[in-house]
Amino acid sequence: MILLSTAYLGNVQYYSKLLSDRRIVIDVCESFMKQSYRSRTEIMTANGPIVMSVPVLRPHGTKVMTRDIEIDYSKQWQASHWHSIVSAYRKTPYFDEYAPDLEPFYHRRIKRLIDLNEGLQQTLFSILGISPKWEYSSRYYEQGEVERDFRNSISSKPRLKRDDPEFEQIEYYQTFCEKNPFVSNLSIIDLLFAEGVETTVEILRNSIK
């Protein structure tokens, strides 16, 4: 069993877990952790990688289960995120082919964060032609209860990251590579727009050790 958090446009490591042959459980009963991949992602731009964060609301106080986290539409994050994605990837080989499937999520109002994340994830599954078997948790899993617990270690924070012997980042053509060195573990869309479906799936499968 592999335990994951929900993820906004999850990164390459996250999607390699979803392609694992193991049972995948996404914990939505945990207390929401801010400044994590649950509500943020990283993409490559001409000036290097940037973080895009979905602003959220906690309807019942500070300690709220992830499944109850709502999206804050008082901030114009959708237009900002889509503008960043277009600016970063419009010249990549596969942007015109796959971007139209993702764009509606940046015009539609979806109440809960997990529903936004799931919608994007299911769209990416459809694009990639994959059918991972996963489920939402029905309870909270304590730390140490599950050996393969990646809820927090798939993280941009050095203090939370830990070595993952079951994942190896394989380099691929990255936009703006003539200006910037390769950056590992960006959002899955960075790989998809650059390399297309077949190579993306191949890289994800070959990343699993």
Secondary structure, DSSP 8 states (H G I E B T S, - for coil): -EEE---TT-BHHHHHHHTSSS-EEE--SSB--SSSTTSEEEEEETTEEEEEE--EE-TT-SS-BGGG-EE-TTS-HHHHHHHHHHHHHTTSTTHHHHHHHHGGGGTS--SBHHHHHHHHHHHHHHHHT----EEE-SS---TTSSSEE-TTTSSS-TTT----TTB-------TTTTTS---SS-BHHHHHHHHHHHHHHHHHHHHB-
